[in-house]
Amino acid sequence: MKAFEKVQIESVFTQRDILHKRTFEFTLSEGGVKDHSISNIESEKRATMVRLLGYKEPYKKECRKKPETIAARIIEHCVVYFLSDSCPRIRLIDGGNEILLNDMFNDQIKKYGLPDKIPIGSHEFKIIHLRLYQSDDNRHKIHYLANNREVNHDFLDNDIPDLNKKLKDDEGKPFIYLAYVASDYLDKSVNTERTNFDLPEENMELFKDDIHKGNLKDSIIKKVKEHLKPLLDIIRDEKVKYIETYIHDEAPQYRPLLKYAKDDINEIKDAKNKINLEIELHKIQSKFEREIKNESKRLLNMKSVKVQDIYLEMYKVLIEKINDFGKSKLAEYIIHRKTMLEILKNNLSYDENVKYN
């Protein structure tokens, strides 16, 4: 209603074996509904027609015009309904052009979908992996369903950093990944407003078999990673190679991180943004420094060590880290010194056009 002056509804239906036709309009008036009428009819095909009239600016200006694009957007918005076996036949008609959205969904999305299962405790959750090719959205999502309707969703790039842009299939075609999760357990757990699920944040000792939000999401993320592993491996390898080149060529002070902080480097998001990369590497470096200090304190505070070999091994590992860290600090100092000398040189350079006293 926000984008239109009014919406006309015409519906033909049966009630107690009698065929009826109902018509009315949605408007932005105080009552909201006007010109409502219902009558008995003899013969007409059961259907509902919705007419959106009086398209307003600025929505009209921004609206897609091609019927294929509009059909793709409708499907994207209503994927969960097209997944249902009870989804009605939906047609998009534009003059002489007619698109059956159900067929379009089956050909372009559903046939590439892969159903899977996630066991959690004594419960089983169904998950459908889908690829959406014709989408303006760049964020991959988990959609949580209850009674075949969406309740809420999570963005996957918050838990899988490498899912921060569209993926590409074997032919190089970009797509966004969608996971639809359903189960009897979620059907029973949805709140009355259908805005969330009545699940505890963490496991409760008294109800060990209950699902909590933490282990539900962790199990889904694990399954998503398994499903997307070949694509995620390619993205991660390209990212790590880029970071390694950046460190070797532009930021040698971070070289120890390639040896001691591989897992942290794998979690860096948006690595090709050099400002963001520098910030993330600095965070990891600071974490690395704190760990060295804590290890040193623990080693110095060890009053007695029964096995001398264990102590020597711990000492050896720590000294190696300190030496590598010292080299990185030296590299940082050399870069800083070189930069300051270049600035000083530029400021002291002689200019023939400038008069000196």
C-alpha positions in Angstrom: 0.0 0.0 0.0 2.9 2.4 0.6 3.8 2.4 -3.1 0.2 2.4 -4.6 -2.9 4.6 -4.4 -5.1 1.5 -4.1 -5.2 -2.3 -4.5 -8.2 -4.0 -6.1 -9.0 -7.6 -5.1 -11.2 -10.0 -7.0 -11.6 -13.6 -5.6 -13.7 -16.5 -6.8 -14.0 -19.3 -4.2 -16.3 -22.0 -3.0 -18.0 -22.2 0.4 -20.3 -25.1 1.3 -20.2 -26.2 -2.4 -21.5 -22.8 -3.5 -19.4 -20.6 -5.8 -18.9 -17.0 -4.7 -17.2 -13.9 -6.0 -15.8 -11.3 -3.6 -14.5 -7.9 -4.7 -13.1 -5.0 -2.6 -10.4 -2.3 -2.5 -7.6 -1.6 -0.1 -7.0 2.1 0.3 -5.1 4.4 2.7 -8.5 5.6 4.0 -9.4 5.4 7.7 -11.3 2.2 7.2 -8.8 0.6 4.9 -11.3 -1.4 2.9 -14.0 0.0 0.6 -16.6 -1.2 -2.0 -16.8 -4.7 -0.5 -19.2 -7.0 -2.2 -19.9 -10.7 -2.3 -22.3 -12.6 -4.6 -23.2 -16.1 -5.7 -22.2 -17.0 -9.2 -23.0 -19.9 -11.5 -19.7 -20.8 -13.2 -16.3 -19.3 -13.1 -12.8 -20.6 -12.5 -11.6 -20.3 -8.9 -8.8 -17.7 -8.7 -7.7 -14.5 -7.0 -6.7 -11.4 -8.9 -4.8 -8.6 -7.3 -4.5 -5.3 -9.2 -2.0 -2.7 -7.9 -3.2 0.7 -9.2 -1.7 4.2 -9.0 2.0 3.6 -8.7 3.6 6.4 -6.7 6.9 8.2 -7.0 9.7 7.6 -6.2 8.8 3.9 -6.2 7.6 4.1 -9.8 10.8 5.6 -11.0 13.0 2.9 -9.4 10.8 -0.1 -10.3 12.2 -2.7 -12.7 10.3 -2.7 -16.1 11.2 -6.1 -17.7 8.8 -8.9 -16.8 11.6 -11.4 -16.5 13.3 -9.2 -13.9 10.0 -8.6 -12.0 9.4 -12.4 -12.0 12.8 -13.1 -10.6 12.3 -10.5 -7.8 8.9 -12.0 -6.9 10.4 -15.5 -6.7 13.4 -14.2 -4.6 11.0 -12.5 -2.1 8.7 -15.6 -1.9 11.2 -18.5 -2.2 9.8 -20.3 0.9 6.3 -20.4 -0.6 7.6 -21.8 -4.0 9.3 -24.5 -2.0 6.0 -25.6 -0.5 4.0 -28.4 -2.2 0.9 -26.4 -1.8 2.1 -23.4 -3.7 -0.5 -22.2 -6.2 0.2 -21.6 -9.8 1.3 -18.0 -10.2 1.4 -16.2 -13.6 2.9 -12.9 -14.4 1.2 -11.3 -17.5 2.6 -8.3 -19.3 0.6 -7.6 -22.4 1.1 -10.7 -24.6 4.0 -11.9 -22.5 3.1 -14.5 -19.8 5.6 -16.1 -17.3 4.6 -19.0 -15.1 6.6 -18.3 -12.0 6.4 -21.9 -10.7 8.2 -23.2 -13.8 10.8 -20.4 -13.6 11.5 -21.3 -10.0 11.7 -25.0 -10.8 14.1 -24.5 -13.8 16.3 -21.8 -12.3 16.4 -22.6 -8.6 14.7 -25.7 -7.3 16.5 -28.1 -9.7 19.8 -27.0 -8.3 18.6 -27.3 -4.7 20.0 -30.0 -2.4 18.1 -31.3 0.6 20.1 -32.4 3.6 19.6 -33.3 7.3 21.2 -32.0 10.5 20.9 -34.2 13.6 21.1 -32.3 16.9 20.6 -34.5 20.0 17.5 -36.6 19.5 16.1 -34.1 17.0 16.4 -33.9 13.2 16.4 -30.6 11.2 15.9 -30.4 7.4 18.0 -28.0 5.4 17.7 -27.1 1.7 20.8 -25.6 0.0 19.8 -23.1 -2.7 21.5 -20.9 -5.2 19.9 -17.6 -6.3 21.5 -16.3 -9.6 19.2 -13.4 -10.5 19.5 -11.3 -7.3 20.6 -7.8 -6.5 21.4 -8.9 -2.9 25.0 -9.8 -2.1 24.5 -11.4 1.3 24.1 -15.1 1.9 21.5 -16.1 4.5 20.1 -18.8 6.7 16.3 -18.7 6.8 14.5 -20.3 9.7 11.1 -21.7 9.0 8.1 -22.8 11.2 5.0 -24.4 9.6 6.4 -23.7 6.1 6.7 -19.9 6.7 9.8 -17.9 7.4 10.2 -16.6 11.0 13.7 -14.9 10.8 17.1 -15.1 9.2 20.8 -14.8 9.9 23.5 -13.3 7.6 26.2 -15.9 7.0 29.1 -13.4 6.6 28.9 -12.8 10.3 30.1 -16.4 10.9 31.9 -17.2 7.7 34.0 -14.2 6.8 34.7 -15.4 3.2 31.0 -15.2 2.4 31.2 -11.4 2.1 30.4 -11.3 -1.6 28.7 -13.4 -4.3 30.0 -16.9 -5.0 30.8 -18.2 -8.5 29.9 -21.6 -9.9 32.0 -23.8 -12.1 31.0 -21.7 -15.1 31.9 -18.4 -13.4 28.2 -17.4 -12.9 27.7 -15.4 -9.7 25.0 -16.4 -7.2 24.0 -16.0 -3.5 23.6 -19.0 -1.3 20.5 -19.5 0.8 19.9 -22.2 3.4 16.3 -22.9 4.5 16.0 -24.8 7.8 12.8 -26.5 9.1 11.8 -29.1 11.7 9.0 -30.1 13.9 11.0 -28.7 16.8 11.0 -25.2 15.2 7.3 -25.6 14.5 6.6 -26.1 18.2 9.1 -23.4 19.4 8.0 -20.4 17.4 6.6 -17.6 19.5 3.0 -16.3 19.1 4.1 -13.2 17.1 6.1 -15.5 14.7 9.1 -13.1 15.1 11.5 -15.5 16.9 11.8 -18.9 18.5 11.4 -19.6 22.2 14.8 -21.2 22.6 17.3 -20.7 25.4 20.5 -18.8 24.5 22.7 -21.5 26.0 22.3 -25.1 27.2 20.6 -25.6 30.6 21.8 -28.5 32.8 18.3 -29.5 33.8 17.2 -29.9 30.1 20.2 -31.4 28.4 18.2 -32.7 25.4 16.8 -29.3 24.6 18.1 -27.3 21.6 19.5 -23.9 22.3 20.2 -21.1 19.9 24.0 -21.6 20.1 24.2 -25.2 19.2 21.5 -24.9 16.5 23.3 -22.1 14.7 26.7 -23.8 15.1 25.4 -27.0 13.6 23.9 -25.2 10.7 27.1 -23.2 10.1 29.1 -26.5 10.1 26.7 -28.0 7.5 26.9 -24.9 5.3 30.7 -25.0 5.5 30.7 -28.6 4.4 28.4 -27.9 1.5 30.3 -24.9 0.3 33.8 -26.2 1.1 35.1 -26.5 -2.5 34.2 -22.8 -3.2 35.3 -21.6 0.2 38.7 -23.3 -0.2 39.3 -21.4 -3.4 38.3 -18.1 -1.9 40.5 -18.7 1.2 43.5 -19.7 -0.8 43.3 -16.6 -3.0 42.8 -14.4 0.1 45.8 -15.9 2.0 48.0 -15.6 -1.1 47.0 -11.9 -1.4 47.8 -11.3 2.3 51.1 -13.1 2.1 52.1 -10.9 -0.9 51.0 -7.8 0.9 53.0 -8.7 4.0 56.2 -9.6 2.0 56.0 -6.5 -0.2 54.5 -3.8 2.0 54.3 -4.8 5.6 57.2 -7.1 6.6 56.6 -6.3 10.3 53.7 -8.8 10.2 55.7 -11.8 8.8 55.6 -13.7 12.2 51.8 -13.8 11.8 52.2 -16.0 8.7 53.9 -18.6 11.0 52.0 -18.2 14.2 48.6 -16.8 13.4 47.3 -18.7 10.4 43.9 -19.3 11.8 43.4 -15.6 12.6 44.6 -14.7 9.1 42.0 -17.1 7.6 39.3 -15.2 9.5 40.1 -11.8 8.0 37.2 -10.3 6.1 37.5 -8.0 3.1 41.2 -8.5 2.8 41.6 -6.6 -0.5 40.6 -3.4 1.3 44.1 -2.4 2.4 42.9 -0.1 5.1 40.8 -2.9 6.6 43.6 -5.4 6.1 46.1 -3.2 7.9 43.7 -2.8 10.8 43.0 -6.5 11.1 46.7 -7.4 10.9 47.5 -4.9 13.6 44.8 -6.5 15.8 46.3 -9.9 15.3 49.8 -8.6 16.0 48.6 -7.0 19.3 47.0 -10.3 20.2 50.2 -12.1 19.3 52.2 -9.7 21.5 49.9 -10.3 24.5 50.2 -14.1 24.1 54.0 -13.8 24.2 53.9 -11.7 27.3 51.6 -14.2 29.0 53.7 -17.2 28.0 56.8 -15.5 29.4 55.1 -14.8 32.7 53.9 -18.4 33.0 57.3 -19.7 32.2 59.1 -17.4 34.7 56.5 -18.3 37.4 57.0 -22.0 37.1 58.6 -22.9 40.4 59.2 -26.5 39.7 59.1 -28.6 36.6 59.3 -32.4 37.1 60.2 -33.1 33.5 63.1 -31.0 32.4 62.6 -31.8 28.7 59.1 -30.3 28.8 60.5 -27.0 30.3 63.3 -26.8 27.7 60.8 -27.4 24.9 58.5 -24.6 26.2 61.5 -22.3 26.6 62.7 -23.1 23.1 59.3 -22.3 21.5 59.0 -19.1 23.4 62.5 -17.9 22.5 61.8 -18.6 18.8 58.6 -16.5 19.0 60.4 -13.6 20.8 63.2 -13.7 18.2 60.7 -13.6 15.3 58.7 -10.8 17.1 62.0 -8.9 17.5 62.7 -9.1 13.8 59.3 -7.8 13.0 59.8 -4.9 15.3 63.1 -4.1 13.7 61.5 -4.3 10.2 58.8 -1.9 11.4 61.5 0.5 12.8 63.4 0.4 9.5 60.3 1.2 7.5 59.4 4.0 9.8 63.0 5.4 9.7 63.0 5.2 5.9 59.7 7.0 5.6 60.9 9.8 7.9 64.1 10.2 5.9 62.1 10.5 2.7 59.9 13.2 4.2 63.0 15.1 5.5 64.7 14.8 2.1 61.7 16.2 0.3 61.3 19.1 2.6 65.0 20.0 2.4 65.3 19.7 -1.4 66.5 22.9 -3.1 64.0 24.8 -5.3 65.5 27.3 -7.8 62.2 29.2 -7.9 62.1 29.9 -4.2 64.1 32.8 -2.8 66.0 32.2 0.4 67.2 34.8 2.9 
